Amino acid sequence: MDRKTKIGFGGGCHWCTEAVFQSLKGVEKVEQGYIASHDENDTFSEAVFVHFNSNEIPLKVLIEIHLHTHMSTSNHSMRYKYRSAVYTFAESQEKESNDIIESFQKDFNGKLITKVLPFARFKASREAIQKYYFKNPNKPFCETFINPKLKLLLKQFSAYTNPDKLNHLIKNEEYKAQYSE
């Protein structure tokens, strides 16, 4: 039985976050935009919705990837625009996400600041910047900020990456061996 669900992720530029999750097996759709929660987190912050099949890629893996592909331990001055968060749609998803983040704390030198927040509102990005990376992989921003995140995926999470999406990066012999079997 397919277990399709969705979750929201925010932390850095939504172009980066979108490209990371678009590059994974089991992710069926990524919606780029701005997400707001409640109370002190009720302002919009750059984020994405990830629609995924949990039989192909578990929530735990998605959260682990998220924690490793943005500054999840840095409480920098731009957090109002780039809130480090997992946005949930049910209490059970909220509890599971909190437990998962807590289980990964040991893997980080600094304290994880990523919050688990209930979803409240979403505003899609304008069409021109959606799917930004895959429309513009050779732009300097993509090469400087997104490619290192995608290379991290290939190195640490290769079992979950979609080689068709990352074919342009699988030039390196280290990655070719993983995908030629």
N, CA, C and O of each residue as an XYZ file, in Angstrom:
724
protein
N       0.835     -1.188      0.000
C       0.000      0.000      0.000
C       0.878      1.249      0.000
O       1.795      1.366      0.813
N       0.602      2.174     -0.902
C       1.332      3.436     -0.943
C       0.968      4.274      0.267
O      -0.202      4.368      0.638
N       1.965      4.878      0.877
C       1.737      5.768      2.017
C       2.175      7.156      1.616
O       3.290      7.579      1.920
N       1.295      7.863      0.934
C       1.598      9.210      0.467
C       1.232     10.210      1.544
O       0.169     10.132      2.160
N       2.128     11.141      1.752
C       1.904     12.170      2.762
C       2.683     13.422      2.370
O       3.362     13.443      1.343
N       2.581     14.456      3.189
C       3.372     15.658      2.929
C       3.832     16.255      4.244
O       3.274     16.009      5.313
N       4.881     17.054      4.108
C       5.481     17.746      5.251
C       6.132     19.008      4.702
O       6.438     19.074      3.511
N       6.346     20.001      5.544
C       7.006     21.228      5.121
C       8.397     21.337      5.728
O       8.636     20.885      6.848
N       9.322     21.949      4.969
C      10.678     22.172      5.448
C      11.105     23.596      5.134
O      10.889     24.089      4.027
N      11.707     24.249      6.106
C      12.284     25.564      5.911
C      13.614     25.639      6.631
O      13.824     24.971      7.643
N      14.500     26.449      6.107
C      15.786     26.574      6.783
C      16.717     27.522      6.080
O      17.384     28.340      6.713
N      16.762     27.417      4.800
C      17.602     28.288      4.005
C      16.794     28.771      2.827
O      15.563     28.756      2.851
N      17.481     29.191      1.816
C      16.836     29.645      0.594
C      15.936     28.539      0.046
O      16.343     27.379     -0.012
N      14.727     28.890     -0.353
C      13.834     27.846     -0.847
C      14.296     27.276     -2.187
O      13.870     26.179     -2.549
N      15.141     27.970     -2.932
C      15.706     27.377     -4.147
C      16.566     26.174     -3.772
O      16.505     25.127     -4.417
N      17.367     26.338     -2.722
C      18.235     25.253     -2.266
C      17.408     24.090     -1.725
O      17.616     22.935     -2.097
N      16.476     24.412     -0.849
C      15.661     23.384     -0.211
C      14.860     22.622     -1.264
O      14.763     21.396     -1.206
N      14.295     23.336     -2.211
C      13.522     22.716     -3.289
C      14.394     21.738     -4.073
O      13.980     20.602     -4.306
N      15.594     22.156     -4.484
C      16.481     21.307     -5.291
C      16.877     20.046     -4.537
O      16.938     18.965     -5.122
N      17.144     20.178     -3.255
C      17.522     19.011     -2.451
C      16.411     17.967     -2.491
O      16.664     16.802     -2.800
N      15.202     18.371     -2.185
C      14.115     17.396     -2.101
C      13.638     16.927     -3.471
O      13.132     15.810     -3.584
N      13.781     17.739     -4.511
C      13.436     17.302     -5.869
C      14.384     16.213     -6.354
O      14.065     15.499     -7.305
N      15.526     16.075     -5.727
C      16.557     15.131     -6.157
C      16.436     13.752     -5.515
O      17.312     12.905     -5.691
N      15.375     13.529     -4.786
C      15.239     12.286     -4.027
C      14.195     11.343     -4.606
O      13.154     11.773     -5.102
N      14.494     10.047     -4.533
C      13.520      9.016     -4.876
C      12.413      9.050     -3.828
O      12.665      9.328     -2.655
N      11.216      8.772     -4.251
C      10.095      8.740     -3.313
C       9.442     10.087     -3.075
O       8.365     10.162     -2.484
N      10.088     11.157     -3.532
C       9.493     12.487     -3.438
C       8.731     12.708     -4.736
O       9.312     12.712     -5.822
N       7.439     12.891     -4.609
C       6.584     12.986     -5.786
C       6.366     14.413     -6.262
O       6.135     14.649     -7.448
N       6.439     15.364     -5.340
C       6.239     16.765     -5.712
C       6.828     17.646     -4.629
O       6.765     17.323     -3.443
N       7.405     18.770     -5.050
C       7.905     19.774     -4.121
C       7.263     21.100     -4.506
O       7.339     21.528     -5.658
N       6.633     21.741     -3.534
C       6.024     23.049     -3.761
C       6.859     24.100     -3.040
O       7.010     24.062     -1.819
N       7.394     25.031     -3.809
C       8.244     26.085     -3.254
C       7.404     27.305     -2.900
O       6.489     27.681     -3.633
N       7.728     27.911     -1.773
C       7.015     29.124     -1.407
C       7.375     29.616     -0.028
O       8.536     29.614      0.382
N       6.342     30.039      0.675
C       6.503     30.632      1.998
C       5.487     29.979      2.926
O       4.316     29.839      2.572
N       5.936     29.578      4.114
C       5.059     28.916      5.077
C       5.042     29.714      6.369
O       6.057     30.264      6.798
N       3.878     29.764      6.972
C       3.711     30.400      8.281
C       3.084     29.390      9.229
O       2.356     28.489      8.815
N       3.384     29.562     10.506
C       2.795     28.728     11.548
C       1.886     29.617     12.393
O       1.092     30.383     11.847
N       1.991     29.526     13.703
C       1.152     30.299     14.620
C       2.024     31.080     15.597
O       3.239     30.894     15.659
N       1.380     31.952     16.351
C       2.022     32.704     17.431
C       3.259     33.445     16.931
O       3.170     34.172     15.942
N       4.420     33.280     17.588
C       5.612     34.037     17.189
C       6.165     33.575     15.841
O       7.071     34.212     15.302
N       5.645     32.495     15.292
C       6.084     31.992     13.987
C       5.008     32.175     12.917
O       4.937     31.399     11.964
N       4.169     33.207     13.077
C       3.050     33.404     12.157
C       3.398     34.218     10.909
O       2.532     34.459     10.068
N       4.652     34.642     10.782
C       5.076     35.343      9.565
C       5.559     34.319      8.543
O       5.999     33.225      8.896
N       5.468     34.696      7.275
C       5.923     33.796      6.216
C       7.443     33.711      6.199
O       8.141     34.705      6.397
N       7.933     32.511      5.959
C       9.356     32.238      5.869
C       9.568     31.307      4.672
O       8.711     30.470      4.386
N      10.689     31.440      3.975
C      10.949     30.600      2.806
C      10.940     29.129      3.206
O      11.547     28.736      4.202
N      10.236     28.320      2.404
C      10.088     26.908      2.740
C       9.527     26.137      1.552
O       9.223     26.715      0.509
N       9.396     24.834      1.722
C       8.805     23.972      0.693
C       7.879     22.955      1.347
O       8.050     22.588      2.510
N       6.891     22.511      0.568
C       6.114     21.330      0.919
C       6.718     20.175      0.153
O       7.030     20.302     -1.031
N       6.885     19.053      0.822
C       7.391     17.847      0.184
C       6.296     16.797      0.255
O       5.884     16.385      1.340
N       5.825     16.365     -0.917
C       4.850     15.285     -1.024
C       5.669     14.021     -1.300
O       6.421     13.969     -2.273
N       5.523     13.006     -0.448
C       6.393     11.843     -0.569
C       5.659     10.554     -0.257
O       4.595     10.547      0.361
N       6.262      9.469     -0.704
C       5.761      8.136     -0.415
C       6.659      7.557      0.674
O       7.832      7.271      0.433
N       6.109      7.388      1.863
C       6.924      6.946      3.003
C       7.373      5.497      2.881
O       8.231      5.060      3.649
N       6.821      4.737      1.937
C       7.334      3.387      1.678
C       8.652      3.445      0.924
O       9.456      2.516      0.998
N       8.875      4.537      0.198
C      10.107      4.692     -0.574
C      11.160      5.519      0.156
O      12.356      5.253      0.036
N      10.720      6.514      0.906
C      11.652      7.356      1.662
C      10.977      7.737      2.979
O       9.993      8.477      2.990
N      11.508      7.231      4.075
C      10.878      7.506      5.376
C      11.053      8.959      5.822
O      11.996      9.644      5.425
N      10.118      9.403      6.653
C      10.198     10.749      7.219
C      11.533     10.960      7.928
O      12.109     12.045      7.850
N      12.018      9.951      8.606
C      13.295     10.069      9.324
C      14.428     10.461      8.373
O      15.266     11.296      8.716
N      14.455      9.871      7.200
C      15.497     10.191      6.219
C      15.317     11.619      5.698
O      16.292     12.357      5.559
N      14.082     12.004      5.414
C      13.843     13.372      4.944
C      14.311     14.399      5.970
O      14.940     15.395      5.615
N      14.007     14.157      7.232
C      14.425     15.097      8.284
C      15.945     15.090      8.432
O      16.556     16.147      8.596
N      16.550     13.924      8.378
C      18.015     13.857      8.470
C      18.653     14.652      7.330
O      19.588     15.420      7.558
N      18.159     14.476      6.123
C      18.680     15.227      4.976
C      18.482     16.727      5.203
O      19.387     17.522      4.951
N      17.320     17.100      5.670
C      17.051     18.515      5.928
C      18.041     19.095      6.947
O      18.568     20.190      6.747
N      18.287     18.379      8.013
C      19.200     18.870      9.054
C      20.622     19.050      8.528
O      21.350     19.935      8.978
N      21.014     18.201      7.565
C      22.379     18.255      7.028
C      22.533     19.208      5.845
O      23.658     19.487      5.428
N      21.429     19.713      5.298
C      21.548     20.544      4.094
C      21.158     22.008      4.321
O      20.957     22.761      3.367
N      21.055     22.393      5.568
C      20.930     23.824      5.873
C      21.607     24.055      7.229
O      22.005     23.094      7.886
N      21.740     25.284      7.643
C      22.454     25.604      8.886
C      21.516     25.372     10.080
O      20.998     26.317     10.676
N      21.318     24.115     10.406
C      20.336     23.728     11.421
C      20.800     23.977     12.863
O      20.039     23.759     13.806
N      22.033     24.428     13.030
C      22.518     24.753     14.377
C      22.848     26.238     14.524
O      23.335     26.666     15.571
N      22.587     27.016     13.491
C      22.955     28.435     13.501
C      21.725     29.318     13.667
O      20.802     29.275     12.854
N      21.723     30.110     14.717
C      20.625     31.040     14.962
C      21.021     32.417     14.427
O      21.070     33.392     15.177
N      21.301     32.486     13.126
C      21.789     33.719     12.500
C      20.698     34.785     12.389
O      19.526     34.526     12.661
N      21.101     35.962     11.992
C      20.205     37.129     11.984
C      19.104     37.069     10.921
O      18.178     37.878     10.966
N      19.176     36.148      9.982
C      18.169     36.058      8.919
C      17.120     34.973      9.198
O      16.403     34.570      8.281
N      17.017     34.503     10.420
C      16.076     33.432     10.735
C      14.614     33.827     10.528
O      13.767     32.954     10.333
N      14.305     35.112     10.565
C      12.922     35.516     10.283
C      12.561     35.173      8.835
O      11.411     34.833      8.553
N      13.519     35.257      7.925
C      13.291     34.949      6.511
C      13.534     33.476      6.207
O      12.897     32.899      5.326
N      14.470     32.871      6.954
C      14.868     31.476      6.747
C      14.697     30.697      8.047
O      15.678     30.238      8.632
N      13.470     30.551      8.491
C      13.179     29.832      9.733
C      13.580     28.370      9.577
O      13.192     27.723      8.604
N      14.349     27.845     10.522
C      14.734     26.429     10.522
C      13.584     25.644     11.138
O      13.380     25.656     12.352
N      12.827     24.954     10.263
C      11.604     24.326     10.759
C      11.199     23.107      9.949
O      11.572     22.927      8.790
N      10.409     22.275     10.631
C       9.654     21.189     10.015
C       8.201     21.543     10.298
O       7.809     21.696     11.455
N       7.402     21.673      9.244
C       5.994     22.046      9.386
C       5.126     20.803      9.253
O       5.194     20.089      8.252
N       4.316     20.553     10.264
C       3.543     19.316     10.324
C       2.050     19.569     10.130
O       1.568     20.696     10.246
N       1.331     18.480      9.830
C      -0.097     18.553      9.535
C      -0.950     17.745     10.507
O      -2.175     17.738     10.390
N      -0.326     17.072     11.456
C      -1.071     16.282     12.445
C      -0.225     16.163     13.706
O       1.002     16.246     13.655
N      -0.895     15.968     14.836
C      -0.167     15.814     16.104
C       0.783     14.630     16.063
O       1.887     14.704     16.602
N       0.371     13.543     15.433
C       1.246     12.364     15.354
C       2.509     12.679     14.550
O       3.598     12.232     14.909
N       2.370     13.442     13.469
C       3.521     13.839     12.660
C       4.418     14.794     13.443
O       5.642     14.741     13.320
N       3.818     15.655     14.239
C       4.580     16.582     15.083
C       5.419     15.824     16.107
O       6.603     16.115     16.274
N       4.822     14.864     16.786
C       5.545     14.080     17.792
C       6.675     13.280     17.144
O       7.800     13.259     17.644
N       6.362     12.624     16.030
C       7.375     11.835     15.330
C       8.535     12.722     14.888
O       9.696     12.339     15.031
N       8.235     13.893     14.357
C       9.286     14.804     13.896
C      10.158     15.284     15.047
O      11.380     15.341     14.913
N       9.544     15.632     16.180
C      10.324     16.027     17.357
C      11.229     14.901     17.823
O      12.392     15.137     18.150
N      10.711     13.680     17.859
C      11.522     12.525     18.274
C      12.691     12.295     17.323
O      13.803     11.992     17.755
N      12.432     12.438     16.037
C      13.489     12.244     15.040
C      14.586     13.295     15.211
O      15.770     12.960     15.232
N      14.200     14.552     15.331
C      15.204     15.616     15.499
C      16.028     15.367     16.761
O      17.252     15.493     16.743
N      15.364     15.020     17.839
C      16.071     14.729     19.092
C      17.066     13.579     18.908
O      18.162     13.613     19.468
N      16.693     12.567     18.129
C      17.584     11.415     17.915
C      18.833     11.783     17.121
O      19.851     11.099     17.227
N      18.773     12.851     16.329
C      19.926     13.262     15.530
C      20.817     14.287     16.228
O      21.887     14.608     15.711
N      20.415     14.803     17.371
C      21.210     15.818     18.067
C      22.646     15.349     18.287
O      23.578     16.148     18.190
N      22.830     14.088     18.576
C      24.177     13.549     18.859
C      25.119     13.657     17.660
O      26.338     13.604     17.828
N      24.574     13.806     16.466
C      25.375     13.882     15.248
C      25.873     15.288     14.928
O      26.592     15.484     13.948
N      25.498     16.259     15.742
C      25.852     17.658     15.485
C      26.639     18.231     16.657
O      26.371     17.909     17.815
N      27.612     19.084     16.345
C      28.419     19.717     17.388
C      27.619     20.762     18.152
O      27.712     20.839     19.378
N      26.843     21.558     17.451
C      26.024     22.584     18.094
C      24.622     22.077     18.350
O      24.231     21.015     17.867
N      23.871     22.848     19.114
C      22.483     22.491     19.407
C      21.619     22.731     18.169
O      21.679     23.799     17.559
N      20.820     21.736     17.805
C      19.885     21.902     16.697
C      18.824     22.916     17.089
O      18.223     22.818     18.159
N      18.598     23.890     16.217
C      17.589     24.916     16.498
C      16.313     24.697     15.683
O      15.361     25.470     15.791
N      16.302     23.659     14.881
C      15.161     23.375     14.015
C      13.927     23.101     14.859
O      13.920     22.217     15.715
N      12.878     23.884     14.598
C      11.631     23.755     15.354
C      10.642     22.900     14.579
O      10.633     22.901     13.348
N       9.822     22.183     15.300
C       8.703     21.480     14.698
C       7.476     22.329     14.979
O       7.119     22.568     16.132
N       6.827     22.786     13.894
C       5.737     23.748     14.012
C       4.499     23.257     13.260
O       4.618     22.611     12.218
N       3.334     23.556     13.778
C       2.128     23.208     13.028
C       1.968     24.148     11.829
O       2.189     25.355     11.932
N       1.584     23.576     10.713
C       1.334     24.363      9.507
C       0.110     25.250      9.707
O      -0.885     24.824     10.294
N       0.190     26.490      9.214
C      -0.962     27.387      9.250
C      -1.328     27.885      7.853
O      -2.479     27.766      7.433
N      -0.337     28.452      7.120
C      -0.620     29.054      5.816
C       0.539     28.833      4.858
O       1.688     28.663      5.265
N       0.204     28.838      3.575
C       1.205     28.681      2.511
C       0.925     29.683      1.406
O      -0.227     29.933      1.053
N       1.987     30.251      0.869
C       1.900     31.137     -0.289
C       2.964     30.666     -1.283
O       4.156     30.683     -0.974
N       2.541     30.252     -2.460
C       3.474     29.739     -3.471
C       4.378     30.847     -3.997
O       3.984     32.011     -4.067
N       5.587     30.464     -4.361
C       6.502     31.391     -5.038
C       5.957     31.688     -6.422
O       5.154     30.931     -6.968
N       6.404     32.800     -6.978
C       5.992     33.104     -8.341
C       6.577     32.053     -9.298
O       7.659     31.514     -9.065
N       5.857     31.784    -10.343
C       6.200     30.724    -11.300
C       7.645     30.825    -11.804
O       8.314     29.805    -11.972
N       8.123     32.033    -12.042
C       9.453     32.247    -12.626
C      10.580     31.654    -11.783
O      11.624     31.299    -12.330
N      10.398     31.539    -10.472
C      11.484     31.014     -9.636
C      11.220     29.602     -9.125
O      12.045     29.051     -8.397
N      10.101     29.013     -9.486
C       9.857     27.624     -9.111
C      10.737     26.711     -9.963
O      11.004     26.996    -11.130
N      11.180     25.615     -9.359
C      12.090     24.658    -10.027
C      13.368     25.371    -10.487
O      13.939     25.039    -11.526
N      13.795     26.336     -9.708
C      14.893     27.226    -10.087
C      16.163     26.465    -10.458
O      16.751     26.722    -11.509
N      16.586     25.546     -9.621
C      17.855     24.857     -9.867
C      17.829     24.094    -11.187
O      18.752     24.211    -11.994
N      16.790     23.325    -11.403
C      16.773     22.483    -12.596
C      16.547     23.278    -13.881
O      16.767     22.752    -14.972
N      16.116     24.518    -13.774
C      16.046     25.418    -14.924
C      17.378     26.139    -15.139
O      17.670     26.581    -16.250
N      18.193     26.260    -14.075
C      19.403     27.098    -14.105
C      20.611     26.449    -13.427
O      21.278     27.125    -12.644
N      20.929     25.181    -13.682
C      21.985     24.529    -12.896
C      23.371     25.154    -13.036
O      24.224     24.960    -12.169
N      23.605     25.901    -14.113
C      24.932     26.498    -14.320
C      25.044     27.933    -13.837
O      26.100     28.551    -13.978
N      23.971     28.473    -13.268
C      24.040     29.834    -12.717
C      25.009     29.841    -11.538
O      25.103     28.848    -10.818
N      25.722     30.929    -11.330
C      26.681     30.997    -10.211
C      26.054     30.666     -8.851
O      26.683     29.984     -8.042
N      24.833     31.132     -8.581
C      24.192     30.824     -7.301
C      24.039     29.313     -7.141
O      24.314     28.768     -6.072
N      23.605     28.649     -8.191
C      23.395     27.206     -8.122
C      24.711     26.464     -7.910
O      24.794     25.550     -7.090
N      25.721     26.859     -8.645
C      27.022     26.200     -8.513
C      27.631     26.439     -7.131
O      28.264     25.547     -6.567
N      27.441     27.631     -6.593
C      28.045     27.986     -5.308
C      27.284     27.424     -4.116
O      27.903     26.927     -3.175
N      25.959     27.493     -4.134
C      25.181     27.155     -2.949
C      24.407     25.838     -3.034
O      24.250     25.150     -2.025
N      23.928     25.485     -4.217
C      23.094     24.286     -4.316
C      23.921     23.049     -4.636
O      23.691     21.994     -4.043
N      24.875     23.146     -5.557
C      25.673     21.973     -5.904
C      26.347     21.315     -4.698
O      26.348     20.086     -4.620
N      26.918     22.068     -3.754
C      27.506     21.396     -2.584
C      26.483     20.566     -1.789
O      26.823     19.510     -1.255
N      25.250     21.037     -1.713
C      24.206     20.284     -1.006
C      23.862     19.008     -1.772
O      23.649     17.956     -1.169
N      23.808     19.104     -3.086
C      23.486     17.930     -3.901
C      24.639     16.925     -3.889
O      24.410     15.716     -3.914
N      25.859     17.415     -3.851
C      27.008     16.513     -3.743
C      27.010     15.801     -2.392
O      27.391     14.634     -2.306
N      26.588     16.496     -1.343
C      26.433     15.859     -0.033
C      25.392     14.743     -0.112
O      25.589     13.674      0.465
N      24.297     14.980     -0.815
C      23.292     13.931     -1.011
C      23.903     12.713     -1.680
O      23.695     11.585     -1.235
N      24.652     12.938     -2.744
C      25.270     11.828     -3.464
C      26.239     11.047     -2.579
O      26.336      9.823     -2.675
N      26.943     11.760     -1.729
C      27.944     11.116     -0.874
C      27.315     10.402      0.317
O      27.674      9.261      0.606
N      26.381     11.052      1.016
C      25.854     10.504      2.267
C      24.494      9.821      2.145
O      24.128      9.024      3.009
N      23.748     10.116      1.096
C      22.386      9.583      0.976
C      22.139      9.006     -0.418
O      21.027      9.101     -0.939
N      23.161      8.412     -1.019
C      23.056      7.962     -2.412
C      21.919      6.965     -2.628
O      21.337      6.932     -3.713
N      21.594      6.163     -1.637
C      20.513      5.181     -1.786
C      19.165      5.855     -2.032
O      18.242      5.226     -2.551
N      19.047      7.117     -1.664
C      17.781      7.835     -1.801
C      17.783      8.865     -2.931
O      16.763      9.504     -3.189
N      18.919      9.028     -3.603
C      18.968     10.041     -4.653
C      18.444      9.483     -5.971
O      18.519      8.282     -6.232
N      17.920     10.368     -6.781
C      17.413     10.024     -8.099
C      18.508     10.356     -9.109
O      18.729     11.529     -9.409
N      19.201      9.338     -9.640
C      20.320      9.624    -10.547
C      19.897     10.375    -11.805
O      20.709     11.096    -12.383
N      18.657     10.227    -12.240
C      18.202     10.977    -13.414
C      18.226     12.479    -13.141
O      18.524     13.271    -14.035
N      17.913     12.866    -11.907
C      17.915     14.289    -11.545
C      19.333     14.823    -11.352
O      19.590     16.008    -11.565
N      20.252     13.941    -10.946
C      21.607     14.399    -10.595
C      22.661     13.921    -11.589
O      23.857     13.955    -11.297
N      22.221     13.482    -12.752
C      23.128     12.957    -13.760
C      24.260     13.926    -14.085
O      25.393     13.502    -14.312
N      23.962     15.217    -14.109
C      24.979     16.221    -14.432
C      26.073     16.304    -13.361
O      27.163     16.807    -13.634
N      25.796     15.819    -12.153
C      26.811     15.829    -11.093
C      27.538     14.487    -10.982
O      28.596     14.404    -10.357
N      26.977     13.446    -11.581
C      27.575     12.115    -11.463
C      28.675     11.967    -12.517
O      28.713     10.980    -13.251
N      29.543     12.932    -12.581
C      30.695     12.900    -13.479
C      31.883     12.307    -12.739
O      32.725     11.619    -13.317
N      31.925     12.590    -11.458
C      33.008     12.162    -10.592
C      33.009     10.643    -10.487
O      31.954     10.039    -10.293
N      34.163     10.024    -10.611
C      34.277      8.554    -10.550
C      33.681      7.977     -9.272
O      33.106      6.888     -9.291
N      33.814      8.698     -8.163
C      33.286      8.240     -6.876
C      31.775      7.996     -6.973
O      31.260      7.036     -6.401
N      31.080      8.858     -7.690
C      29.627      8.730     -7.816
C      29.250      7.762     -8.930
O      28.254      7.048     -8.815
N      30.044      7.727    -10.022
C      29.736      6.842    -11.141
C      29.678      5.393    -10.674
O      28.796      4.642    -11.092
N      30.599      4.997     -9.821
C      30.640      3.613     -9.346
C      29.356      3.244     -8.619
O      28.884      2.115     -8.745
N      28.792      4.157     -7.874
C      27.573      3.873     -7.118
C      26.384      3.640     -8.029
O      25.468      2.902     -7.666
N      26.377      4.257     -9.213
C      25.211      4.193    -10.078
C      25.385      3.283    -11.283
O      24.447      3.121    -12.064
N      26.552      2.688    -11.457
C      26.760      1.846    -12.638
C      26.500      0.366    -12.347
O      26.581     -0.474    -13.243
N      26.192      0.061    -11.104
C      25.950     -1.344    -10.736
C      24.596     -1.816    -11.198
O      24.234     -2.970    -10.970
